[in-house]
Amino acid sequence: MGSRASTLLREEEIEEIKKETGFSHSQITRLYSRFTSLDKGENGTLREDQVNFRGFMRTLAHFRPVEDNEKNKNPPTTEPLNSRTNKLLFAFRLYDLDRDDKISRDELLQVLRMMVGVNISDEQLGSIADRTIQEADQNGDNCISFQEFMKVLEKVDVEQKMSIRFLH
Amino acid sequence: SVIKPIFSFFERAAALLIICTFLSFLYGSRGEVPPKPTPGITVVPPLKPNNEPQAYPDAEKSNLPVFTMDYPRIQIPFEITLWMLLASFAKIGFHVYHKITVWVPESCLLISIGLIVGAIMHSVHEEPPAVLTSNVFFLYMLPPIVFWYAVMGTLWNSIGIGISLFTICQIEAFGVQDINLQENLLFASIISAVDPVAVLGVFEDVSVNEQLYIVVFGECLFNDAVTVVLYNMFSFVADMPVVEPVDVFLGVARFFVVGLGGMGFGILFGFVAAFTTRFTSKVREIEPLFIFMFSYLAYLVSELFAISSIMAIVCCALTMKYYVEENVSQRSCTTIRHVVKMLGSISETLIFFFLGVVTITTEHEWNWAYILFTLLFAFVWRGLGILVLTQIINPFRTISFNLKDQFGMAYGGLRGAISFALAFTLPDTIGRKQLFVTATIVIILFTVFLQGISIRPLIEFINVRRTNRNVDTINVEIHCRLMEHTMAGIEDLCGQWSHFYWKDKFMKFNNRVLRRILIRDNRAESSIVALYKKLELQNAMEILDTVSGDISAAPSIVSLHEDKKESAKPKKKFFAEDLKNMHNILSKNMYKIRQRTVAYTSKYALPNDSQPREILIRRHSSIRRSLRPGSFQSQKYFSLPAGQGLESKFPPVRHSYADEHETMSEVAYPARHSRFGQPKRSASGAMMPLHRLDTLKEVPSVDVLNESEKGSTSRGVSRTNSSYSDSRVPAPNDRRNAPTEAEEEQGEQPSSPPPAWAAEPRDSTPQNPLLRRPKWNPKK
C-alpha cells in the first residue's frame, strides 16, 4: 500500500467500488497497488483488453467467498457480484464467447480442445461434446443456455470452487 | 497437490527401514541365539555338512562330498525371504478377491493372516520372533514419515490420555495404582500416534475431498516424529524417581532441540546429496544409490546425536526431491520411485503381518478397567483434540472444515505400526510393561478392525464432501475443470501478499544462490522448452503408466461430423460404456491445474513468465477471431524454432498467418501444466482438412504433405511465407506455415485423414528444436 496507490485512487471511487463489489477498504487499496504493478504501460488499463481498474475489481469481485453473514445483514437489493449465480455466469461466459447466451457445440469444442491433451481425436472430442450438450440440453436447441448450465451444476459446490480468500 | 507425492516419496523411503527392523528383530541385535520363526510350512532340518553316511566312522579322511546341504549357512536370509514371500503372497491373495478389499482395509487382512500364522506357531510351540529391542528399533526401524495437527494433536492426545488414565489409576478398584504419572504419559504417547496406511486407503476409496485427505495424510506422517520425541522424553522421565519443575522445563527444551535439530540435519544432508548429484552426469547408474545412502546417513547421524531421526529423514527427502530431481536422469528418478514404493509396500505388509503373529504369541496381561478406559479416552481425546484444533485454525483457512470433515478426521485416527513398535521397546524397568503391550495391541486391533471397516460406510452415510473425481456427468467434470483453470488464472492475477514475504525472499535466495550451486546446468526457470519437454514427458509417462484404459477407444458412435451446425441430428445413444470411456479419456487427458499457491510471485508482478501470458492473450484473441464464421484452423503442433521470438511481426491483415504463429507459440509452450496448451482445433463440426505435420523436414520436401490436392496451394503459400520468416529461422518454419492456407479455404471437400498426432516422435534430427537448447531472448 504505497502512497502512490492512494493518491491515484480517490476516496469516493473507493467507496463506489466498495459498494459495488463488497471488498473492504484495505482490500481495494491492495488490489489497486497490484493493478498498478501489472499495468506496465501506466495508462490506467491492463493491456490488450483495456481493462480499467473498475473492470478489474468487478471481475475479481466474482471470486470473493460467499459469506454467510451477508444474509443476516440487510439483504442487498441487487444480487452481489459474488453470488452463486454470478459466479456461474462468469464461468458460462468463458464458454460463450459470442455472447449469445448460449453455449453452442463449437464453443464447447473450442474450450474442450484447449483443456485436453493431444491424444484425443476429433471424433472422441466431438462425441464428448455431444454428450455434454445432450446431458444439459432440455429445450432441444442443441445449445446450453444459462439456465441449463446452472441446472447441470446444481450439485457442485460452486461457491467453494470459485472463491479466493482475499487477505486484508 | 504437491505435498502428496513428496510425502509418499519419503514415507516410503523411511518405511524401508521398517523392514530391516523386522528382519533384525527376527534375529536379535545383541547376538542372541536367534529363535527360528519358522513359517507354518515344512522346515528343513539343519544338516551338518559332514553328515554323510560314513562307512568308517573313525576314518581320518572322509571322501569328498558330492552332494551336501548346509542349511545354517543360508538360514537367516532364507527365512527372511520366506517371511517376505509369505506376506507378499497374502497381499496378492487379497486382490484376487476384490470384493473383500472394498470393504475391509488391507491392514485388517494382513493382521488376520498374521493372527492365523501366529496361532499355528503357537500351537506347535514355536517361539515367536524375538522382541524388538530399543536399539534395534531406533537403528533400523523408522516410523514413517510435522505440523499443526501432527504436533499439537499428538501433544494434546498424549497429555490428555495420560492424565486421564492416571486419574483412573487412582481408583483402587482397578488395581493399577502402581502406574505413576510418567508411565501413564509414556503409554499415552505411544497410543496417540495414528497410522496413515489404513485410513488413507479408505479415504481414497471413498474419494473424500482433497483437503481432508491432505490433512490426515500430513498429520499421520508428521505425528510419528512427534510421538517418538515424546516417547523418548517420557521414557527418560519415567526412569527418574522424582520429577522436578526444572526437569519439565528441560524436557520442553529438549523437545525443540530434538525436533529442530532433526530438521536441520535432514536439510543439510539433502543439500549434500543435491550437490553430489550435480556431478553425476557421467555415472548415472549409481544415482539412486546416492539418494538412498544419503537418506540413511541422515538418519544414522541424527541417531548418533540422539535427535529426531524421523524429522531428519523427512526433511532430507523433501530437500532432495526438490533439487535432486532436476539433476538426475529420468531413469534414475523412475528407479528411485519404484524402489521406494516397493520397499514401502513390503514394509507395510510385514508390519501388519507381524502384528498378527505377535498378538497370539506373546504373553498378555489383561486388566479390564485399564484397557477399556484406554480405549475410551483415546477416542474421546482424539475427538476433542480435532474439534479444538479445527476451531482454532479454521478462521485462517479459505475452506473451513465442517463438522463432517472433522468427524472424518477424528474417526480416521487408526493406530498402527508405530504404536506397535514403540510398545515393544518399552524398557523393562516399567513394571506394567505387559499391560501396556496388551493395551496397545487391543487398541490397534480395535481401531484397525472396527474403525477401519466401519469408516467407509460411515463416511458415505454422512456424505463427507467428496472430491469431484467421480462425478456422474461429463458436464460437471468439464465445467469443474474449467473453473479450476479459471481460479488458477485469477490467483495469478491477484498475486501474493505480504504474508508470503519470507517465502518470496527465500525463493529469491533460492534462485540466485542455491540453485546455482546445487543444480547442474541451471537454466533460468522460465526456460520454456525445457519445461515443455518435461511436461510432455510426464504426460506421456502418465498415460503409459495406466495399462488399462485405452485412450484410443472411441465410443461406439459413428462420427457425426456434419456441415451445418444446426442440422437436426438424431439423438445419439450413449451407452454406459461410452460414458465410462469418456470419463476415462477426460480424466486422463485434461491438463491438470498447476499448484494453487504460486510459489514465488513477488507482490508486484505476475509469476515470472511473460511468455505464457503472451500465449494466453494471443490465444484468447485468436479464439475470438476464429469464431468468425468460416475460419478454420488446421490442426497444428510444432515448436518454435530457436531464436524466434514470440512477438510475431506479422501484420494483422494476414490474420491467418498471425493465427498461425500464435498457434505455434501457444502450442510450443503449453506453459504450466494447466494452461491451454493445445492447438486450437477446428471449431466447427464441419470437416476440416487435416494435414500431417512433418514439420521438421526441409522446405523442398513439401510433397511430404499428404494432401496432394492441397499440395500446390501449400507450396505456394510456403513460398510466400518464407519471406516472413526470420532469417535465423531454419527451414522447418516454412513447412509449418504450409498448411495454413487450409484455413482460408472453405467448403472444401472434407477429406478426413486420420488426424496426425503431433505427439508422435519425429525424426530426432538436430533440427528438432526440442532437442536443441534454444537460445532465445524472451522479449517482454
HADDOCK unambig.tbl for C-alpha pairs under 7 A between the chains (distance, minus, plus):
assign (segid A and resid 34 and name CA) (segid B and resid 604 and name CA) 6.09 0.50 0.50
assign (segid A and resid 37 and name CA) (segid B and resid 604 and name CA) 5.11 0.50 0.50
assign (segid A and resid 37 and name CA) (segid B and resid 605 and name CA) 6.36 0.50 0.50
assign (segid A and resid 38 and name CA) (segid B and resid 605 and name CA) 6.19 0.50 0.50
assign (segid A and resid 91 and name CA) (segid B and resid 483 and name CA) 6.67 0.50 0.50
assign (segid A and resid 97 and name CA) (segid B and resid 624 and name CA) 6.84 0.50 0.50
assign (segid A and resid 106 and name CA) (segid B and resid 683 and name CA) 4.97 0.50 0.50
assign (segid A and resid 106 and name CA) (segid B and resid 684 and name CA) 5.11 0.50 0.50
assign (segid A and resid 106 and name CA) (segid B and resid 685 and name CA) 6.87 0.50 0.50
assign (segid A and resid 109 and name CA) (segid B and resid 683 and name CA) 6.14 0.50 0.50
assign (segid A and resid 110 and name CA) (segid B and resid 680 and name CA) 6.87 0.50 0.50
assign (segid A and resid 110 and name CA) (segid B and resid 681 and name CA) 6.85 0.50 0.50
assign (segid A and resid 110 and name CA) (segid B and resid 683 and name CA) 5.66 0.50 0.50
assign (segid A and resid 113 and name CA) (segid B and resid 678 and name CA) 6.69 0.50 0.50
assign (segid A and resid 113 and name CA) (segid B and resid 680 and name CA) 6.55 0.50 0.50
assign (segid A and resid 113 and name CA) (segid B and resid 681 and name CA) 6.43 0.50 0.50
assign (segid A and resid 114 and name CA) (segid B and resid 676 and name CA) 4.93 0.50 0.50
assign (segid A and resid 114 and name CA) (segid B and resid 677 and name CA) 6.40 0.50 0.50
assign (segid A and resid 114 and name CA) (segid B and resid 678 and name CA) 5.26 0.50 0.50
assign (segid A and resid 114 and name CA) (segid B and resid 680 and name CA) 6.69 0.50 0.50
assign (segid A and resid 115 and name CA) (segid B and resid 590 and name CA) 5.37 0.50 0.50
assign (segid A and resid 115 and name CA) (segid B and resid 591 and name CA) 5.83 0.50 0.50
assign (segid A and resid 115 and name CA) (segid B and resid 676 and name CA) 5.91 0.50 0.50
assign (segid A and resid 116 and name CA) (segid B and resid 589 and name CA) 5.33 0.50 0.50
assign (segid A and resid 116 and name CA) (segid B and resid 590 and name CA) 4.17 0.50 0.50
assign (segid A and resid 116 and name CA) (segid B and resid 591 and name CA) 5.80 0.50 0.50
assign (segid A and resid 117 and name CA) (segid B and resid 589 and name CA) 5.15 0.50 0.50
assign (segid A and resid 117 and name CA) (segid B and resid 590 and name CA) 6.05 0.50 0.50
assign (segid A and resid 117 and name CA) (segid B and resid 591 and name CA) 6.60 0.50 0.50
assign (segid A and resid 117 and name CA) (segid B and resid 678 and name CA) 6.35 0.50 0.50
assign (segid A and resid 118 and name CA) (segid B and resid 678 and name CA) 6.75 0.50 0.50
assign (segid A and resid 118 and name CA) (segid B and resid 757 and name CA) 6.85 0.50 0.50
assign (segid A and resid 118 and name CA) (segid B and resid 758 and name CA) 6.99 0.50 0.50
assign (segid A and resid 118 and name CA) (segid B and resid 759 and name CA) 6.62 0.50 0.50
assign (segid A and resid 119 and name CA) (segid B and resid 757 and name CA) 6.99 0.50 0.50
assign (segid A and resid 121 and name CA) (segid B and resid 755 and name CA) 6.86 0.50 0.50
assign (segid A and resid 123 and name CA) (segid B and resid 559 and name CA) 5.63 0.50 0.50
assign (segid A and resid 124 and name CA) (segid B and resid 554 and name CA) 5.72 0.50 0.50
assign (segid A and resid 124 and name CA) (segid B and resid 555 and name CA) 6.94 0.50 0.50
assign (segid A and resid 128 and name CA) (segid B and resid 582 and name CA) 6.44 0.50 0.50
assign (segid A and resid 132 and name CA) (segid B and resid 474 and name CA) 5.97 0.50 0.50
assign (segid A and resid 132 and name CA) (segid B and resid 475 and name CA) 5.24 0.50 0.50
assign (segid A and resid 153 and name CA) (segid B and resid 476 and name CA) 6.22 0.50 0.50
assign (segid A and resid 162 and name CA) (segid B and resid 483 and name CA) 6.69 0.50 0.50
assign (segid A and resid 162 and name CA) (segid B and resid 487 and name CA) 6.37 0.50 0.50
assign (segid A and resid 165 and name CA) (segid B and resid 398 and name CA) 5.64 0.50 0.50
